[in-house]
Amino acid sequence: MNVLSLFDGYSSGLLALDRANIKVNRYFSSEICKDAIAVSDYHFSSRVKRLGDIEEINFEALSCVDIEMAGSPCTGFSFAGKQLNFDDPQSRLIGYFFKSLEVIKPKYFLLENVPMKKEYLKIISERLGVEPVLINSNLVSAQSRKRYYWANFPIAQPKDMSITLRSVLKEDGTPFNYSSSGRGGGVVESRINQADKALTLTKTGYTRRAFTGVFNPRTLSSRSLYVEEKEILQTLPAGFTDVSLSENKRNKLIGNGWTVDVIVHILKGIKDAP
């Protein structure tokens, strides 16, 4: 299979393809984040063909592509964002994904994005000609992370693997959730995490108004999740982003990325496609 991954990040799509046992002949990547490229190069330098900025790609030259994948920037769609929708400087880039499909006409495509207003969902679905499937990452990991997936091949819900947050922690502890009153508000609530799932990781490693912490009964202290724990919550190998980047940069990359095993599950549906 020849693959085109737009907004490729650290090439977690390639990691997912490998786990799904889909042979990749050529993997074309469009990404401009230097930190994400550094992680990708560390793991896949000899396998990735870099195309650079999506706005400068000649899609006519990619007629060989069989699978096209994208997790387009979502700040304009997300309920946690400013709801600028297609006028958002980043979210407007989804238009290049639509254009690429029209030009390349790959056999298979997959698009991921965040929960959003029905009107935005409708626009994207009409452009792609398929309805999205909402999947929560908590079925295959210990992170609650709802995302929509559009594909022109069957997508079934993953089986619940019943993975608990406690099983991810590097040391004993009781998970809890912090929540605050808003952007500038202080912490107003802290409660035991009865669901035993981490809250959605975002580019800062936790949601803007709430995040998951851990209480250590031995030291009687609390902490936020370690970077390696966040990697595992995204079903990455522990230490995957440890390529001489700061903790903040690693958190951002992890939060912006895919839950890999969700993508693995979806890609296996290609085998059931006509």
Secondary structure per residue as TSV (DSSP state, phi and psi in degrees):
chain	resnum	aa	ss	phi	psi
A	1	M	-	360.0	137.9
A	2	N	E	-99.8	131.5
A	3	V	E	-123.4	137.6
A	4	L	E	-115.2	122.4
A	5	S	E	-116.6	109.9
A	6	L	E	-90.9	145.4
A	7	F	T	53.7	50.8
A	8	D	-	-67.7	-21.8
A	9	G	T	61.2	-132.8
A	10	Y	T	-96.1	28.0
A	11	S	T	64.6	38.9
A	12	S	H	-66.2	-21.2
A	13	G	H	-62.9	-38.8
A	14	L	H	-68.0	-39.5
A	15	L	H	-60.3	-42.2
A	16	A	H	-65.9	-41.9
A	17	L	H	-60.8	-41.4
A	18	D	H	-62.8	-44.2
A	19	R	H	-66.8	-28.6
A	20	A	T	-84.0	1.3
A	21	N	T	59.6	39.4
A	22	I	-	-102.5	116.8
A	23	K	-	-68.8	128.0
A	24	V	-	-108.4	119.4
A	25	N	S	-83.8	-52.4
A	26	R	E	-134.4	137.4
A	27	Y	E	-123.2	106.8
A	28	F	E	-93.1	131.3
A	29	S	E	-123.7	130.8
A	30	S	E	-112.3	114.6
A	31	E	-	-159.6	142.7
A	32	I	-	-120.8	-8.1
A	33	C	-	-74.4	117.5
A	34	K	H	-63.1	-36.7
A	35	D	H	-67.8	-42.4
A	36	A	H	-63.7	-41.5
A	37	I	H	-64.0	-36.2
A	38	A	H	-62.4	-41.6
A	39	V	H	-67.1	-45.4
A	40	S	H	-59.4	-45.5
A	41	D	H	-61.9	-37.4
A	42	Y	H	-60.2	-38.8
A	43	H	H	-97.2	-31.9
A	44	F	H	-133.6	24.2
A	45	S	T	-53.9	-38.1
A	46	S	T	-81.5	-6.7
A	47	R	T	-110.8	-10.7
A	48	V	E	-107.9	127.8
A	49	K	E	-98.9	114.6
A	50	R	E	-87.4	132.4
A	51	L	-	-108.4	-9.4
A	52	G	-	78.7	-146.3
A	53	D	-	-66.0	131.5
A	54	I	G	-60.1	-29.0
A	55	E	G	-73.6	-8.2
A	56	E	G	-116.7	8.2
A	57	I	-	-79.6	138.2
A	58	N	-	-92.5	93.6
A	59	F	G	-65.7	-25.5
A	60	E	G	-60.6	-24.5
A	61	A	G	-85.2	3.3
A	62	L	G	-115.7	32.3
A	63	S	T	-65.3	-13.8
A	64	C	T	-78.4	-8.7
A	65	V	-	-69.5	131.3
A	66	D	S	-97.6	-38.7
A	67	I	E	-125.5	129.8
A	68	E	E	-118.6	130.3
A	69	M	E	-127.1	147.1
A	70	A	E	-159.2	138.7
A	71	G	E	-121.0	83.1
A	72	S	-	-68.6	151.2
A	73	P	-	-51.6	140.9
A	74	C	-	-122.4	8.1
A	75	T	T	-58.8	-30.1
A	76	G	T	-83.3	-12.8
A	77	F	T	-103.0	-32.8
A	78	S	-	-60.7	141.1
A	79	F	T	-64.6	-22.0
A	80	A	T	-84.0	-9.9
A	81	G	T	-95.5	-157.3
A	82	K	T	-92.8	0.5
A	83	Q	-	57.3	45.0
A	84	L	-	-85.3	-4.7
A	85	N	G	43.9	-128.4
A	86	F	G	-74.0	-5.1
A	87	D	G	-89.0	-9.0
A	88	D	S	-65.5	136.4
A	89	P	T	-55.2	-32.3
A	90	Q	T	-90.2	-45.9
A	91	S	G	-65.7	-23.2
A	92	R	G	-64.2	-18.2
A	93	L	G	-65.7	-15.2
A	94	I	H	-60.1	-23.3
A	95	G	H	-60.2	-31.8
A	96	Y	H	-70.6	-30.1
A	97	F	H	-65.5	-45.3
A	98	F	H	-59.0	-45.1
A	99	K	H	-62.2	-43.4
A	100	S	H	-61.7	-38.9
A	101	L	H	-64.6	-40.2
A	102	E	H	-65.0	-35.7
A	103	V	H	-83.2	-49.1
A	104	I	H	-78.9	-39.3
A	105	K	-	55.7	57.7
A	106	P	-	-67.9	157.2
A	107	K	S	-65.7	-37.4
A	108	Y	E	-130.6	148.1
A	109	F	E	-141.1	155.4
A	110	L	E	-144.2	128.3
A	111	L	E	-125.9	135.8
A	112	E	E	-118.7	141.6
A	113	N	E	-158.1	174.2
A	114	V	-	-83.2	164.4
A	115	P	-	-57.5	137.0
A	116	M	-	-150.9	175.8
A	117	K	-	-62.6	149.3
A	118	K	H	-58.7	-32.8
A	119	E	H	-66.4	-35.1
A	120	Y	H	-72.1	-41.4
A	121	L	H	-57.4	-42.8
A	122	K	H	-63.1	-42.4
A	123	I	H	-62.2	-47.4
A	124	I	H	-64.2	-43.5
A	125	S	H	-64.0	-39.5
A	126	E	H	-66.6	-37.0
A	127	R	H	-68.2	-35.1
A	128	L	H	-90.6	-19.8
A	129	G	T	76.3	17.2
A	130	V	S	-140.7	155.0
A	131	E	-	-91.2	146.7
A	132	P	-	-80.0	161.1
A	133	V	E	-117.3	128.5
A	134	L	E	-90.7	122.8
A	135	I	E	-126.3	134.9
A	136	N	E	-98.2	127.4
A	137	S	G	-60.3	-17.4
A	138	N	G	-65.4	-9.7
A	139	L	G	-75.0	-27.6
A	140	V	T	-120.2	1.0
A	141	S	S	-150.5	-176.0
A	142	A	S	-100.8	25.4
A	143	Q	B	-119.2	130.8
A	144	S	-	-84.6	112.1
A	145	R	-	-150.7	100.2
A	146	K	E	-88.4	131.3
A	147	R	E	-143.1	149.9
A	148	Y	E	-93.7	143.3
A	149	Y	E	-131.1	125.7
A	150	W	E	-107.7	132.1
A	151	A	E	-151.9	153.6
A	152	N	S	-97.7	28.2
A	153	F	S	-142.3	163.2
A	154	P	-	-61.4	137.0
A	155	I	-	-123.6	120.2
A	156	A	-	-107.4	157.0
A	157	Q	-	-68.3	136.3
A	158	P	-	-66.4	155.3
A	159	K	-	-74.1	147.0
A	160	D	-	-74.5	116.5
A	161	M	-	-88.9	-2.6
A	162	S	-	54.4	44.3
A	163	I	-	-84.1	127.1
A	164	T	-	-99.4	152.8
A	165	L	G	-62.9	-35.9
A	166	R	G	-60.2	-32.1
A	167	S	G	-72.1	-15.8
A	168	V	T	-91.0	-27.9
A	169	L	-	-62.8	140.9
A	170	K	S	-76.1	-17.8
A	171	E	S	-145.9	161.2
A	172	D	-	-59.1	144.0
A	173	G	-	177.3	164.3
A	174	T	E	-107.1	115.7
A	175	P	E	-67.5	143.7
A	176	F	E	-145.2	165.0
A	177	N	E	-112.9	129.8
A	178	Y	E	-91.0	144.4
A	179	S	E	-140.9	145.0
A	180	S	E	-121.0	170.9
A	181	S	S	-79.3	-13.6
A	182	G	S	164.7	-164.6
A	183	R	S	-58.7	-45.5
A	184	G	S	-104.6	1.4
A	185	G	-	-78.5	155.2
A	186	G	-	-82.0	177.6
A	187	V	E	-69.8	126.4
A	188	V	E	-114.7	-9.5
A	189	E	E	-152.0	140.0
A	190	S	E	-140.5	122.3
A	191	R	E	-140.4	155.4
A	192	I	E	-60.9	137.8
A	193	N	-	-82.8	88.2
A	194	Q	T	-67.0	-29.8
A	195	A	T	-73.6	-16.4
A	196	D	-	57.3	35.2
A	197	K	-	-129.3	141.6
A	198	A	B	-72.3	149.4
A	199	L	-	-70.2	163.4
A	200	T	-	-55.9	126.6
A	201	L	-	-78.7	133.2
A	202	T	-	-119.7	-167.9
A	203	K	T	-61.8	-21.2
A	204	T	T	-96.7	2.5
A	205	G	S	96.5	-10.7
A	206	Y	S	-161.6	165.3
A	207	T	-	-66.0	160.2
A	208	R	S	-64.0	-34.7
A	209	R	S	-109.2	-5.1
A	210	A	E	-156.0	151.3
A	211	F	E	-155.2	164.5
A	212	T	E	-93.9	134.6
A	213	G	E	-125.7	177.8
A	214	V	E	-134.8	132.8
A	215	F	E	-101.4	125.0
A	216	N	E	-96.6	112.1
A	217	P	T	-68.9	-21.8
A	218	R	T	-74.9	-40.9
A	219	T	T	-99.5	-6.7
A	220	L	T	56.0	39.0
A	221	S	E	-130.8	162.3
A	222	S	E	-118.6	159.7
A	223	R	E	-152.5	163.0
A	224	S	E	-83.5	173.5
A	225	L	-	-67.7	142.5
A	226	Y	-	-71.3	157.0
A	227	V	H	-59.5	-41.9
A	228	E	H	-63.1	-34.7
A	229	E	H	-67.2	-37.5
A	230	K	H	-66.5	-36.8
A	231	E	H	-61.1	-43.9
A	232	I	H	-65.2	-36.0
A	233	L	H	-63.5	-28.8
A	234	Q	T	-90.4	9.6
A	235	T	T	57.1	32.9
A	236	L	-	-88.7	156.2
A	237	P	-	-64.0	141.0
A	238	A	T	-59.5	130.7
A	239	G	T	88.0	5.5
A	240	F	T	-59.2	-36.7
A	241	T	T	-94.9	7.4
A	242	D	-	-82.8	80.4
A	243	V	S	-127.9	51.5
A	244	S	S	66.1	33.5
A	245	L	-	-104.5	154.5
A	246	S	-	-68.7	163.1
A	247	E	H	-61.2	-40.5
A	248	N	H	-62.4	-41.5
A	249	K	H	-67.1	-39.2
A	250	R	H	-65.2	-42.2
A	251	N	H	-57.8	-43.6
A	252	K	H	-63.3	-45.2
A	253	L	H	-62.5	-44.5
A	254	I	H	-63.4	-45.5
A	255	G	H	-65.5	-30.3
A	256	N	H	-81.8	-11.8
A	257	G	S	-86.7	-176.3
A	258	W	-	-89.9	154.6
A	259	T	-	-79.1	104.5
A	260	V	H	-57.2	-42.8
A	261	D	H	-70.5	-20.3
A	262	V	H	-67.1	-44.1
A	263	I	H	-65.0	-38.8
A	264	V	H	-58.1	-48.7
A	265	H	H	-59.1	-44.6
A	266	I	H	-64.7	-44.9
A	267	L	H	-63.3	-28.9
A	268	K	G	-64.7	-19.3
A	269	G	G	-67.9	-17.1
A	270	I	G	-60.6	-32.8
A	271	K	G	-65.6	-22.4
A	272	D	G	-96.3	-3.0
A	273	A	-	-75.8	149.9
A	274	P	-	-67.3	360.0
